[in-house]
């Protein structure tokens, strides 16, 4: 019998709340895994102390308190920046401390592809030594269009040529950045290079892109979920309720955090939709 998917929740939907709120809500929604969203720019400015030992100890205490596990860390930065390798070292060390193997990060602008490739070549052995995988993610706006579709991603993997660099699939990002593409078909094409996936549904309203509960938008995740399960690729629900994308795909962050009660309802509705697609319950272990 095929093992159940390792399916967690990315904490972006709790942007603006203390981590205790995220851990408690994810547990109450019936999930076993949580992925911290420490993504520069998308969840406000990040204090470097987030990647220190004190915060790692706090996160580990929360994991134990709420009975959650962790296999991934969201850590988008500009991977073409001059200091990107140094920033990546901090994130790898933090990931080791909290038990996250997959470091998910969008890439860079297309015109910075040479610097991006050079940095990825330097980051790969750092990740390998730590027992981690750097999972580059197809972007959702022009700041990260160096990897927008499958062809871009495979070109980067070929240029870097290292087993510690792989894909984090995000079909929802493709809807806004590359609306002419079939995002699920592209994700299935990218599957051979993937080690992680973000499950994000999209709903277009007045030309803008919003993120509803999974199964209530325009993406049919059923075939991708089956493929992920067959290949034992873990995933996280990424439903950034505080953020939406404008018609030109640029993100816009709301002034106020989202009520955790709304996040809980969205997660429960998403879990029920996913269980229907998968054909089994995602019963929590705790």
C-alpha positions as CSV (number, residue, x, y, z in Angstrom):
1,X,0.0,0.0,0.0
2,X,1.3,3.4,-0.9
3,X,2.2,5.6,2.0
4,X,0.2,8.7,2.7
5,X,1.5,12.0,1.4
6,X,3.6,14.1,3.8
7,X,1.4,17.2,3.5
8,X,1.9,20.2,5.7
9,X,1.0,23.9,5.9
10,X,3.2,26.9,5.0
11,X,2.9,29.5,7.7
12,X,2.5,32.4,5.2
13,X,-1.2,32.6,6.0
14,X,-0.3,33.6,9.6
15,X,1.8,36.5,8.5
16,X,1.7,39.1,11.3
17,X,0.9,36.6,14.1
18,X,3.3,35.0,16.6
19,X,4.4,31.5,15.6
20,X,2.3,30.0,18.4
21,X,-0.8,30.9,16.5
22,X,0.5,29.1,13.4
23,X,1.4,25.9,15.2
24,X,-1.9,25.8,17.1
25,X,-4.0,26.4,14.1
26,X,-2.2,23.9,11.9
27,X,-2.6,21.3,14.5
28,X,-6.3,22.1,15.0
29,X,-6.9,21.8,11.3
30,X,-5.6,18.2,11.3
31,X,-2.2,18.5,9.7
32,X,1.1,16.9,11.0
33,X,3.6,19.2,9.2
34,X,4.4,22.9,9.2
35,X,6.7,24.9,6.9
36,X,7.9,28.2,8.2
37,X,7.5,31.0,5.7
38,X,10.7,33.1,6.2
39,X,10.5,34.7,2.7
40,X,12.1,38.1,2.3
41,X,9.6,40.7,1.1
42,X,6.5,38.5,1.2
43,X,6.0,38.5,5.0
44,X,7.7,41.8,5.8
45,X,11.3,42.4,6.6
46,X,13.1,39.6,8.3
47,X,15.2,40.0,11.4
48,X,18.4,38.0,11.0
49,X,17.8,36.8,14.6
50,X,15.0,34.6,13.2
51,X,17.8,32.3,11.9
52,X,19.7,32.2,15.3
53,X,19.9,29.5,17.9
54,X,17.4,31.2,20.3
55,X,14.6,31.2,17.7
56,X,15.5,27.6,16.6
57,X,15.1,26.5,20.3
58,X,11.7,28.3,20.4
59,X,10.6,26.6,17.2
60,X,11.6,23.2,18.5
61,X,9.7,23.8,21.7
62,X,6.6,24.6,19.6
63,X,7.0,21.5,17.5
64,X,7.0,19.4,20.7
65,X,4.2,21.3,22.3
66,X,1.8,21.0,19.4
67,X,3.0,17.6,18.1
68,X,4.0,18.9,14.6
69,X,6.9,17.9,12.4
70,X,8.9,19.9,9.9
71,X,10.4,18.9,6.6
72,X,10.7,22.2,4.8
73,X,11.6,25.8,5.3
74,X,10.5,28.7,3.1
75,X,13.4,31.0,2.7
76,X,13.1,33.0,-0.5
77,X,15.8,35.7,-1.0
78,X,17.3,37.1,-4.2
79,X,19.5,34.2,-5.0
80,X,21.5,36.3,-7.5
81,X,22.5,38.9,-4.8
82,X,26.2,39.4,-3.9
83,X,25.5,38.3,-0.3
84,X,23.1,35.5,-1.2
85,X,25.6,32.7,-0.4
86,X,26.2,34.2,3.1
87,X,22.5,34.5,3.7
88,X,22.0,30.9,2.5
89,X,24.6,29.7,5.0
90,X,22.5,31.2,7.9
91,X,19.3,29.5,6.6
92,X,21.0,26.1,6.2
93,X,22.3,26.2,9.7
94,X,18.8,27.2,11.0
95,X,17.2,24.4,8.9
96,X,19.5,21.8,10.4
97,X,18.6,23.0,13.9
98,X,14.8,22.7,13.3
99,X,14.9,19.5,11.3
100,X,14.0,20.9,7.9
101,X,15.6,19.2,4.9
102,X,14.1,21.1,2.0
103,X,14.9,24.8,1.7
104,X,12.3,26.4,-0.7
105,X,13.3,29.6,-2.4
106,X,12.3,31.5,-5.5
107,X,15.2,32.5,-7.7
108,X,16.0,36.0,-9.2
109,X,15.3,38.2,-12.1
110,X,15.9,36.7,-15.6
111,X,18.6,39.3,-16.4
112,X,20.6,38.2,-13.4
113,X,20.7,34.5,-14.5
114,X,24.5,34.4,-14.7
115,X,24.9,35.5,-11.1
116,X,22.1,33.2,-10.0
117,X,23.8,30.2,-11.6
118,X,27.1,31.1,-10.1
119,X,25.6,31.4,-6.6
120,X,23.6,28.1,-7.0
121,X,26.9,26.3,-7.8
122,X,28.4,27.7,-4.6
123,X,25.3,27.0,-2.5
124,X,24.9,23.4,-3.6
125,X,27.8,21.9,-1.7
126,X,26.8,23.9,1.4
127,X,23.4,22.3,1.3
128,X,24.8,18.8,0.6
129,X,27.2,19.0,3.6
130,X,24.2,19.9,5.8
131,X,22.1,17.1,4.4
132,X,19.7,19.5,2.9
133,X,18.2,20.2,-0.6
134,X,17.9,23.7,-2.1
135,X,14.6,23.6,-3.9
136,X,14.3,26.4,-6.4
137,X,10.8,27.5,-7.0
138,X,9.1,28.8,-10.1
139,X,8.3,32.4,-9.4
140,X,5.0,34.3,-9.3
141,X,6.2,37.8,-10.2
142,X,8.9,39.6,-12.3
143,X,11.4,39.7,-9.4
144,X,11.7,35.9,-9.7
145,X,11.2,35.2,-13.4
146,X,14.6,33.6,-14.0
147,X,12.6,30.4,-13.3
148,X,9.0,30.8,-14.6
149,X,8.3,27.6,-16.6
150,X,9.7,24.1,-16.8
151,X,12.2,25.0,-19.6
152,X,13.8,27.7,-17.3
153,X,14.1,25.3,-14.4
154,X,15.7,22.4,-16.2
155,X,18.2,24.8,-17.8
156,X,19.2,25.9,-14.3
157,X,19.5,22.3,-13.0
158,X,21.6,21.4,-16.0
159,X,23.9,24.5,-15.5
160,X,24.3,23.7,-11.8
161,X,24.5,19.9,-12.1
162,X,24.4,19.0,-8.4
163,X,22.0,16.6,-6.6
164,X,21.5,19.1,-3.7
165,X,19.6,21.5,-6.1
166,X,16.1,20.5,-7.2
167,X,12.7,22.0,-7.7
168,X,9.9,23.2,-5.4
169,X,6.9,23.1,-7.7
170,X,4.3,25.9,-7.4
171,X,1.6,25.8,-10.0
172,X,-0.3,28.7,-8.3
173,X,2.7,31.0,-9.0
174,X,2.5,30.2,-12.7
175,X,-1.1,31.4,-13.0
176,X,-0.1,35.0,-12.5
177,X,3.3,35.1,-14.0
178,X,2.6,32.9,-17.0
179,X,-1.1,33.0,-17.6
180,X,-0.7,31.4,-21.1
181,X,0.6,28.2,-19.5
182,X,-1.2,25.2,-18.2
183,X,0.3,25.2,-14.6
184,X,-0.6,21.6,-13.7
185,X,0.8,20.3,-17.0
186,X,4.0,22.3,-16.4
187,X,4.3,21.0,-12.9
188,X,3.9,17.4,-14.1
189,X,6.7,18.1,-16.7
190,X,8.9,19.4,-13.9
191,X,8.3,16.4,-11.7
192,X,11.5,14.5,-12.5
193,X,13.5,17.4,-11.0
194,X,11.2,18.0,-8.0
195,X,11.8,17.2,-4.3
196,X,9.0,19.4,-2.9
197,X,5.7,21.1,-3.9
198,X,3.6,24.0,-2.8
199,X,-0.2,23.4,-3.2
200,X,-1.7,26.8,-3.9
201,X,-5.1,27.4,-5.6
202,X,-5.9,30.6,-7.4
203,X,-9.1,32.6,-8.0
204,X,-9.2,35.6,-10.4
205,X,-11.3,38.5,-9.3
206,X,-11.5,41.8,-11.2
207,X,-8.3,40.9,-13.0
208,X,-6.4,40.2,-9.7
209,X,-5.2,36.9,-8.3
210,X,-6.5,35.7,-4.9
211,X,-5.8,32.5,-3.0
212,X,-8.9,30.5,-1.8
213,X,-9.1,27.2,0.0
214,X,-7.6,24.4,-2.1
215,X,-10.2,23.0,-4.4
216,X,-12.2,26.2,-4.7
217,X,-10.1,27.9,-7.3
218,X,-9.3,27.2,-10.9
219,X,-6.6,24.5,-10.5
220,X,-7.3,20.8,-10.6
221,X,-4.7,19.3,-8.3
222,X,-5.9,15.7,-8.5
223,X,-3.5,14.5,-11.2
224,X,-0.5,16.3,-9.6
225,X,-1.4,15.0,-6.1
226,X,-1.4,11.4,-7.5
227,X,2.0,11.9,-9.1
228,X,3.4,13.5,-6.0
229,X,2.2,10.6,-3.9
230,X,3.5,8.0,-6.3
231,X,7.0,9.6,-6.2
232,X,6.9,10.2,-2.4
233,X,7.4,14.0,-2.9
234,X,6.2,16.0,0.2
235,X,4.1,19.2,-0.1
236,X,2.9,22.1,1.8
237,X,-0.4,24.1,1.4
238,X,0.7,27.6,0.7
239,X,-2.4,29.9,1.0
240,X,-1.1,33.4,1.7
241,X,-4.4,35.0,2.8
242,X,-2.8,38.3,3.7
243,X,-1.5,38.8,0.2
244,X,-2.9,38.8,-3.3
245,X,-1.4,39.5,-6.7
246,X,-2.3,42.5,-8.9
247,X,-3.1,42.2,-12.6
248,X,0.6,42.6,-13.5
249,X,1.4,39.7,-11.0
250,X,3.1,42.0,-8.4
251,X,2.2,41.0,-4.8
252,X,0.2,43.3,-2.5
253,X,0.2,42.7,1.2
254,X,-2.8,43.8,3.3
255,X,-2.3,46.2,6.2
256,X,-3.7,43.8,8.8
257,X,-3.1,40.1,9.6
258,X,-5.9,37.7,8.8
259,X,-8.0,36.4,11.7
260,X,-6.7,33.0,12.7
261,X,-10.3,31.7,12.8
262,X,-10.5,32.4,9.1
263,X,-7.2,30.6,8.5
264,X,-8.5,27.6,10.4
265,X,-11.7,27.4,8.4
266,X,-9.7,27.7,5.1
267,X,-7.4,24.9,6.2
268,X,-10.2,22.6,7.2
269,X,-12.0,23.2,3.9
270,X,-8.7,22.6,2.0
271,X,-8.0,19.4,3.9
272,X,-11.4,18.0,3.1
273,X,-11.0,18.8,-0.6
274,X,-7.5,17.2,-0.6
275,X,-8.8,14.1,1.2
276,X,-11.4,13.7,-1.5
277,X,-8.8,14.0,-4.3
278,X,-6.4,11.6,-2.5
279,X,-9.1,9.0,-1.5
280,X,-8.0,8.8,2.2
281,X,-8.0,10.9,5.3
282,X,-5.0,13.0,6.3
283,X,-5.4,12.0,9.9
284,X,-3.0,13.7,12.2
285,X,-0.7,11.5,14.3
286,X,-1.0,13.7,17.4
